[in-house]
Amino acid sequence: MDCTMTSISLFSQSSNGISGTARSPFQWPINHRFSSGQRDFICKSLPVSSPSATPLIPAENGAMYNYIRQPVIVTPEVDDGTKHSELVERTRRELQRSTKPVETLKLIDNLQRLGIAYYFEDDINAILDQFSDGLPDEDLFTTALCFRLLRDQRLQTGSDVFLKFMEKNMKFKEHLAQDTIGLVSLYEASSMGANGEEILSEAKEFTEMHLRQSMPQLAPQLRRQVSSALELPRHLRMARLEARRYIEEYGNESDHDPALLELARLDYNKVQLQHQMELAEITRWWKQLGLVEKLSFARDRPLECFLWTVGLLPEPKYSSCRIELAKTIAILLVIDDIFDTYGKMEELVLFTEAIQRWDLDELETLPPYMRICYMALYNTTNEICYKILKEYGFCVLPYLKSTWIDMIEGFMVEANWFNGGHGPNLEEYIENGVSTAGAYMALVHLFFLIGEGVTNENIAKLLRKPYPKLFSAAGRILRLWDDLGTAKEEEERGDLASCMQILMREKNIDCENEGRNYILKAINGLWKDLNDELISPNAMPLAITKVALNMARAFEVVYKHEEDSYFSSVDNYVQALFFTPIN
């Protein structure tokens, strides 16, 4: 049945706002009940930290965090810059003098998983560039590992490197089922498959079947490794959370390098302190902005906004980018609340027109409660543009302004759907959701904040509709995961139908589980679209490509805990990332 033809309304109206509009996925469900009595936050997907690791507890002050109730407790190792530098140089020498292909590749993989590869980018790129001329004639484990590392850096390698492990009928040789380590490596590589790469699709099916069958017979440590890969391949994991998890796991491996482990621990705590300072700056800015004091209906979520930016930009060098993006997202949530819960239709029209004109003279046309929000957006965006102009020398106001206009117009489309009783079809809903979810706006802002590959050609790609596939795929994944995570809540409060509700009506699906499987399959297909950007000769710069991948990873992990108890709640991610050092 076509959902636009049904007599059952997919929308309901509240007394004030357009409650049917889809809420922004940037609202991560963090529990605001942190208190001094709740000190032991255990991340179920992370091993328990050392008892000596002292968690830091964010405090709640009305609707606002005071940032940290307790003073920052720094372990002596974190302050020892000399020791940290010595370990970095020792690791660099180890990397440069490594001659065995498999050992070199394993070291690079460990550096990435431990979250310290950014110190050795030039060395790693030089080594991988040599491998791109021809993969070593090695076993399944090494071939798959090399393939994954090369593709992650957009270095040329095709899935035909696995042909030597296949029969003439294009099925993998059955004796490989006995090579559990090789199967895990191939399974991880298969997650990077692009559209049309049937070899990698076959690899995923083959490895998943045999790994699941082998689980009961495996030794405990190997079983944990297999279970972790099957739960979520590394290509789909958030970098900082994976670093936290693997630092604990790596220490239990029989062949681990104690010096490398020490460097990873020191660096994790060092970066955590940097994140605390960034969070303090964002919180001060937010409090001084004063939006939530004036607009009592608005969400007060600077911590969630910052968590999102760490997911997109984990490397320390992107500190300024994280701070500016967190500000942008915080204002986005307020505007989203205006459209979703508070603004009347005629007020939303006025606000949309004011954004389209981007002129302070428009303040006089707005109701008082909208003026402060309009001014906050106007000033914050102009300040970001000034910082980009000062840093890189180019003016980006027309481009950032256009992304806000695009998103507000998307909000207005949803408001008109609701106000006119029009039920969108699935494609209309998801395509509009790329904009209203904030994905396009965030990625365009970061493209200019990062400043890599800012050419007229790439700018034209950014602004051209339909959106670049890189941005569209990431935004669609964001929209779909958010709807999966909040479908029941939205249905109970009478919001605009999520993609789940539309899908069930449009495809004549009666069972919600069937609908969820349909959406999960669609998400897997969108990951192939993202992976296309790792092998496309006309792709966007690698830096923004990785940000888009990180956007998809963040929602894959954050909303996965709704699907699977293996994954922790977001509360525990916050605790592990920002407030509990590793000792």
C-alpha positions in Angstrom: 0.0 0.0 0.0 1.3 3.5 -0.9 1.7 5.4 2.4 0.5 8.6 0.8 -2.9 7.0 0.1 -3.6 5.6 3.5 -6.5 7.0 5.5 -4.5 6.7 8.7 -2.7 10.0 9.4 1.1 9.6 10.0 1.2 12.9 11.8 -0.2 14.5 14.9 -0.2 18.1 16.0 0.7 19.5 19.4 -0.8 22.6 20.9 2.2 24.7 20.1 4.9 23.4 17.8 5.1 21.2 14.7 5.6 18.1 16.8 5.6 15.9 13.7 9.0 17.1 12.4 11.8 14.6 12.7 14.1 15.3 15.6 17.8 15.8 14.8 19.9 12.6 15.3 22.5 14.8 17.1 20.4 14.2 20.3 22.3 11.3 21.7 20.6 9.7 24.7 23.0 10.5 27.4 21.7 10.0 30.9 21.9 13.3 32.8 22.0 11.7 36.2 25.8 11.7 36.7 26.5 12.4 40.4 29.2 11.9 43.0 27.4 8.8 44.1 27.7 7.2 40.7 31.4 6.6 40.3 31.6 3.2 38.7 30.5 3.4 35.0 31.3 0.2 33.4 31.5 0.1 29.6 30.2 -3.3 28.6 32.1 -3.4 25.4 35.3 -2.2 27.1 37.3 -4.2 29.6 37.3 -2.9 33.2 40.0 -0.4 33.8 42.6 -0.7 36.5 41.2 0.0 40.0 43.7 2.9 40.3 42.1 4.7 37.4 40.1 7.5 38.9 36.9 8.5 37.0 36.0 12.1 36.8 32.3 12.9 37.2 30.5 15.6 35.2 28.1 17.5 37.4 24.6 18.7 36.6 23.6 22.3 37.6 19.9 22.7 36.7 19.9 22.3 33.0 23.6 23.0 32.6 26.8 21.1 33.3 29.3 22.8 35.5 31.8 20.7 33.5 33.6 18.9 36.3 32.5 18.6 39.9 35.9 17.3 41.0 39.4 18.7 40.0 41.1 16.9 37.2 43.2 14.1 38.6 46.3 13.5 36.4 48.5 10.5 36.8 52.2 11.1 36.9 52.7 9.4 33.6 50.4 11.8 31.7 52.7 14.8 32.8 55.9 13.1 31.7 56.4 14.6 28.3 59.9 13.4 28.0 58.9 9.8 28.5 56.1 10.1 25.9 58.5 11.6 23.4 61.1 8.9 24.0 58.5 6.2 23.4 57.3 7.9 20.2 60.9 8.0 18.8 61.5 4.4 19.9 58.4 3.3 18.0 59.4 5.2 15.0 62.7 3.4 14.9 61.0 0.1 15.3 58.7 0.9 12.3 61.5 2.1 10.1 63.8 -0.9 10.6 61.1 -3.5 10.3 61.9 -5.7 7.3 59.4 -8.6 7.4 56.2 -7.7 5.6 53.9 -9.5 8.1 55.5 -7.9 11.1 55.5 -4.5 9.5 51.8 -4.7 8.7 50.9 -6.0 12.1 52.8 -3.1 13.7 50.9 -0.6 11.6 47.6 -2.2 12.4 48.4 -2.1 16.1 49.4 1.6 15.9 46.1 2.4 14.3 44.0 0.3 16.7 45.8 1.8 19.7 45.1 5.3 18.5 48.7 6.4 18.1 49.2 6.1 14.3 48.9 9.8 13.8 52.5 10.3 15.1 53.8 8.1 12.3 51.6 9.2 9.3 54.5 9.9 6.9 56.4 6.7 7.8 53.2 4.6 7.5 52.3 6.1 4.1 55.8 5.5 2.8 55.7 1.9 3.8 52.2 1.2 2.5 53.0 3.0 -0.8 55.7 0.3 -1.3 53.1 -2.4 -0.7 50.7 -0.8 -3.2 53.1 -1.7 -6.0 52.3 -5.4 -5.3 51.0 -7.2 -2.3 53.4 -9.8 -0.8 52.8 -13.4 -1.9 51.7 -14.3 1.6 49.0 -16.3 3.5 45.4 -15.3 3.9 45.9 -13.3 7.1 48.7 -11.1 5.6 47.0 -10.6 2.3 43.8 -9.5 3.9 45.5 -7.3 6.4 47.6 -5.6 3.7 44.4 -5.1 1.5 42.6 -3.5 4.4 45.4 -1.1 5.4 46.0 0.0 1.7 42.3 0.6 1.0 41.9 2.6 4.2 44.6 5.0 2.9 43.0 5.0 -0.6 46.0 3.3 -2.1 45.3 1.2 -5.2 44.4 -2.4 -4.5 41.7 -4.6 -6.0 39.7 -7.5 -4.6 41.3 -9.8 -7.2 44.2 -10.2 -4.8 42.0 -12.9 -3.1 41.5 -15.0 -6.3 44.4 -17.2 -5.3 42.3 -18.4 -2.3 39.3 -19.2 -4.5 38.3 -22.2 -6.7 37.3 -21.8 -10.4 33.7 -21.5 -9.4 34.6 -18.3 -7.4 34.0 -19.9 -4.0 36.7 -19.8 -1.4 38.7 -23.0 -0.8 37.2 -25.0 2.0 40.5 -25.8 3.7 40.6 -22.1 4.6 37.9 -22.8 7.2 40.7 -24.2 9.4 42.6 -20.9 9.4 40.7 -19.0 12.0 43.1 -16.1 12.2 43.1 -15.8 8.4 39.3 -15.9 8.3 39.1 -13.1 10.8 41.5 -11.0 8.7 39.4 -11.7 5.6 36.2 -10.9 7.4 37.6 -7.6 8.4 38.7 -6.9 4.9 35.3 -7.8 3.5 33.7 -4.9 5.4 35.5 -2.5 3.0 33.9 -3.9 0.0 32.5 -1.5 -2.6 29.6 -1.9 -5.0 30.2 -4.6 -7.6 33.0 -6.3 -5.6 31.4 -9.8 -5.6 34.6 -11.4 -4.3 34.3 -9.4 -1.0 30.6 -10.2 -0.8 31.5 -13.9 -1.1 34.3 -13.4 1.4 31.9 -12.0 4.0 29.4 -14.8 3.6 32.1 -17.5 3.7 34.0 -16.1 6.7 31.0 -15.3 8.7 29.5 -18.8 8.3 32.7 -20.6 9.3 33.6 -18.2 12.1 30.2 -18.6 13.8 30.5 -22.4 13.4 34.0 -22.5 15.0 33.2 -20.3 18.0 32.4 -23.1 20.5 35.8 -24.9 19.8 38.0 -21.8 20.0 40.3 -20.9 22.9 39.0 -18.1 25.1 41.2 -15.3 23.8 40.7 -16.3 20.1 36.9 -16.6 20.8 36.9 -13.0 22.1 38.7 -11.8 19.0 36.2 -13.6 16.7 33.2 -12.4 18.7 34.4 -8.8 18.6 34.9 -8.9 14.8 31.5 -10.5 14.2 29.8 -7.9 16.5 31.3 -5.0 14.6 34.2 -5.1 12.1 37.0 -2.6 12.8 36.1 -0.6 9.7 32.8 0.3 11.4 34.2 1.2 14.8 34.7 4.6 16.4 38.5 5.3 16.6 38.7 6.5 20.2 36.4 3.9 21.6 38.4 1.2 19.7 41.6 2.6 21.1 40.2 2.5 24.6 39.1 -1.1 24.2 42.2 -2.4 22.4 44.6 -0.8 24.9 43.2 -3.1 27.5 43.0 -6.1 25.2 46.5 -5.7 23.7 48.1 -6.0 27.1 46.7 -9.5 27.4 48.3 -10.7 24.1 51.3 -12.9 24.6 53.4 -11.1 22.0 52.5 -7.5 22.9 55.2 -4.8 23.1 55.2 -3.3 26.6 56.8 -0.1 25.3 54.1 0.3 22.7 51.4 -0.4 25.3 52.9 2.2 27.6 52.9 4.8 24.8 49.3 4.1 24.0 48.2 4.5 27.6 50.1 7.7 28.1 48.8 9.1 24.9 45.2 8.2 25.6 45.3 10.0 28.9 47.1 13.0 27.3 44.4 13.3 24.6 41.7 12.8 27.2 43.0 15.8 29.1 42.9 17.8 25.8 39.3 16.8 25.3 38.5 17.9 28.9 39.9 21.3 28.1 38.0 21.5 24.8 34.8 20.5 26.6 35.4 23.2 29.2 35.7 25.8 26.5 32.5 24.7 24.8 30.6 24.7 28.1 31.8 28.2 28.9 30.8 29.4 25.4 27.4 27.8 25.7 26.7 29.3 29.1 27.7 32.8 27.9 25.5 32.4 24.9 22.6 32.0 27.2 20.2 30.4 24.8 18.7 27.8 27.2 18.2 30.4 29.9 16.0 32.4 27.4 14.4 29.5 25.7 13.3 27.0 28.3 12.0 24.5 25.7 15.4 24.1 24.1 17.8 21.2 24.6 20.8 21.9 26.8 23.3 19.4 25.4 26.9 20.7 25.0 28.3 17.4 26.2 26.5 15.3 23.6 27.5 17.8 20.9 31.1 17.4 21.8 30.9 13.6 21.9 29.6 13.7 18.4 32.6 15.8 17.2 35.1 13.4 18.9 33.5 10.6 16.9 34.0 12.6 13.6 37.4 14.0 14.4 39.4 11.8 16.8 42.9 13.2 16.1 44.3 15.8 18.5 45.2 18.1 15.6 41.5 18.8 15.0 40.9 20.5 18.3 39.7 23.8 16.8 37.5 21.9 14.3 35.8 20.0 17.2 35.1 23.1 19.2 33.6 25.0 16.3 31.5 22.1 15.1 30.2 21.5 18.6 29.0 25.1 18.7 27.3 24.7 15.4 25.5 21.5 16.5 24.4 23.0 19.8 22.6 25.8 17.9 21.2 23.3 15.5 19.5 21.4 18.3 17.8 24.6 19.5 16.5 25.4 16.0 15.4 21.8 15.7 13.4 22.3 18.9 11.8 25.4 17.6 10.5 23.6 14.6 9.7 20.4 16.5 8.0 21.5 19.7 7.5 25.2 20.0 7.1 27.3 16.8 3.8 28.0 15.2 3.5 27.5 11.5 3.4 31.2 10.6 6.4 31.8 12.9 8.4 29.0 11.2 7.7 30.6 7.8 9.0 33.9 9.1 12.1 32.2 10.5 12.8 30.4 7.3 12.5 33.6 5.2 14.9 35.4 7.7 17.5 32.6 7.3 17.1 32.8 3.5 17.8 36.5 3.5 20.6 36.3 6.1 20.3 39.9 7.2 20.0 41.4 10.7 17.3 43.6 9.5 15.1 40.5 9.5 15.2 40.4 13.3 12.3 42.9 13.4 10.1 40.4 11.5 10.6 37.7 14.1 8.8 37.0 17.4 11.0 37.8 20.4 11.9 34.2 21.3 13.3 33.6 17.7 15.4 36.7 17.7 18.0 35.4 20.2 18.3 32.1 18.3 18.7 33.9 14.9 21.3 36.2 16.4 23.2 33.3 17.9 23.3 31.5 14.6 24.2 34.6 12.6 27.1 35.6 15.0 28.5 32.0 15.5 28.5 31.3 11.7 30.2 34.6 11.0 32.8 34.0 13.7 33.6 30.5 12.2 34.0 32.1 8.8 36.3 34.7 10.2 38.5 32.0 11.8 38.6 30.1 8.5 39.5 33.3 6.6 42.3 34.1 9.1 43.7 30.5 9.0 43.4 29.7 5.3 42.7 33.0 3.5 39.4 32.2 1.8 35.9 33.5 2.5 33.4 30.7 3.1 30.3 32.7 4.3 28.3 32.1 1.1 28.9 28.3 1.4 28.2 27.9 5.1 25.1 30.2 4.8 23.8 28.0 2.0 24.0 24.9 4.2 21.9 26.5 6.9 19.4 27.7 4.3 19.3 24.2 2.9 18.7 22.6 6.3 16.0 25.1 7.4 14.2 24.7 4.1 14.3 20.9 4.8 12.7 21.6 8.3 10.1 23.6 6.5 9.4 20.8 4.1 8.7 18.5 7.0 6.5 21.1 8.7 4.5 21.4 5.5 4.2 17.7 5.3 2.7 17.7 8.7 0.6 20.8 8.4 -0.9 19.7 5.1 -1.4 16.1 6.1 0.9 14.8 3.4 2.7 11.6 4.1 6.0 11.4 2.3 7.1 8.3 0.6 10.3 6.6 1.8 12.7 8.1 -0.7 11.3 11.7 0.0 11.6 11.2 3.7 15.2 9.9 3.7 16.5 12.3 1.1 15.1 15.3 3.0 16.5 13.7 6.2 20.1 14.0 4.8 19.7 17.7 5.2 17.5 17.9 8.3 19.6 15.4 10.2 22.5 17.9 10.0 24.8 15.6 8.1 25.3 17.8 5.1 25.7 21.0 7.2 28.2 19.4 9.5 30.3 17.9 6.6 30.4 21.1 4.7 31.5 23.1 7.8 34.3 20.5 8.4 35.4 20.5 4.8 36.3 24.2 5.2 37.5 24.0 8.9 39.9 21.2 8.0 41.0 23.2 4.9 42.3 20.2 2.8 41.5 20.2 -0.9 39.5 23.4 -0.9 39.5 24.0 -4.7 36.8 25.5 -6.9 36.1 22.0 -8.3 35.6 20.5 -4.9 33.5 23.4 -3.7 31.3 23.0 -6.8 30.9 19.3 -5.9 29.8 20.2 -2.4 27.1 22.6 -3.4 25.7 20.7 -6.4 22.5 18.8 -5.9 21.9 15.9 -5.6 24.4 15.9 -2.8 27.8 14.2 -3.4 27.5 10.4 -2.8 29.9 10.6 0.1 27.7 13.1 2.0 24.4 11.5 0.9 25.4 8.0 2.0 26.7 9.2 5.4 23.6 11.3 5.9 21.3 8.4 5.0 23.0 6.1 7.4 22.7 8.7 10.1 18.9 9.2 9.4 18.2 5.4 9.3 20.1 4.6 12.5 18.4 7.4 14.3 15.0 6.2 13.2 15.8 2.7 14.2 16.9 3.9 17.6 14.0 6.2 18.3 11.1 4.8 16.3 9.1 3.6 19.3 9.6 6.8 21.2 8.5 8.9 18.2 5.4 6.8 17.6 4.4 7.0 21.2 4.6 10.8 21.2 2.9 11.1 17.8 5.8 12.5 15.8 6.2 12.4 12.1 6.3 8.8 10.9 9.8 7.5 10.9 11.2 5.5 8.0 10.1 2.4 9.8 6.4 3.4 9.8 6.6 4.6 6.2 8.4 1.4 5.1 5.9 -0.9 6.7 3.0 0.9 5.0 4.8 1.3 1.7 6.1 -2.2 1.4 3.2 -4.0 3.1 5.4 -5.2 5.9 3.4 -6.4 8.9 6.3 -7.4 11.2 8.5 -4.7 12.7 11.4 -7.1 12.9 11.1 -7.6 9.1 11.1 -3.8 8.7 14.2 -3.5 10.9 16.0 -6.1 8.8 15.1 -4.3 5.7 16.6 -1.0 7.1 19.7 -2.8 8.3 20.2 -4.3 4.8 19.8 -0.8 3.4 22.5 0.5 5.8 24.8 -2.2 4.7 24.3 -1.1 1.1 25.0 2.5 2.0 28.3 1.4 3.5 29.2 0.1 0.1 28.5 3.5 -1.3 30.9 5.0 1.3 33.5 2.4 0.4 33.2 3.4 -3.2 34.7 6.7 -2.2 37.9 4.9 -1.1 38.5 3.6 -4.6 37.0 6.3 -6.8 39.4 8.4 -8.8 37.1 11.4 -8.6 36.4 11.2 -4.9 36.5 14.1 -2.4 39.8 14.7 -0.4 40.8 11.8 1.9 40.4 14.0 5.0 36.8 14.8 4.5 36.1 11.2 3.2 37.4 9.9 6.5 35.2 12.4 8.4 32.1 11.1 6.5 33.1 7.5 7.3 33.5 8.5 10.9 30.0 10.0 10.9 28.6 6.7 9.8 30.8 4.8 12.4 29.6 7.0 15.2 25.9 6.2 14.7 26.7 2.6 13.9 28.2 2.3 17.4 26.0 4.7 19.4 22.7 3.2 18.2 24.0 -0.4 18.1 23.5 -0.6 21.9 19.7 -0.4 21.2 20.1 -3.5 18.9 22.6 -5.5 20.9 23.4 -5.7 24.6 27.1 -6.3 23.7 27.4 -2.6 23.2 27.4 -0.2 26.1 25.1 2.7 26.7 26.2 6.2 25.6 26.7 7.1 29.3 29.5 4.6 29.5 31.1 5.8 26.3 31.2 9.4 27.8 32.7 8.1 31.0 35.4 6.1 29.2 36.3 8.8 26.7 36.3 11.9 28.8 36.4 11.2 32.5 38.2 7.9 33.3 42.0 7.8 32.5 43.8 4.5 31.9 46.4 3.6 34.6 
